[in-house]
Amino acid sequence: MKVRIAAKGRVVIPASFREALGWKEGDEVQLTADEHGLRISTLENRIAEAQEYVRSFVPKGRSLSSELIEERRKEARRE
């Protein structure tokens, strides 16, 4: 879908896009620019992407948080 850049660099995100993404007036979004263009996303989406990326390196059934908690408990017992 084409949109125009208006005065002061404003761009209107079409309602159909906002509805599909669950974005509402007042929601905060993050802008990221790279050599391919501009990306608009919510902080929640960025966090979910980061979690998915990390998960791709962790075998199924392994819980890094459980391992971290166990390590901390062992350290506490040693102190």
Buried (B, 14 or more C-beta within 10 A) or exposed (E): EEEEEEEEEEEEEEEEEBEEBEBEEEEEBEEEEEEEEEEBBBEEBBEEEEEEEEEEEEEEEEEEEEEEEEEEEEEEEEE
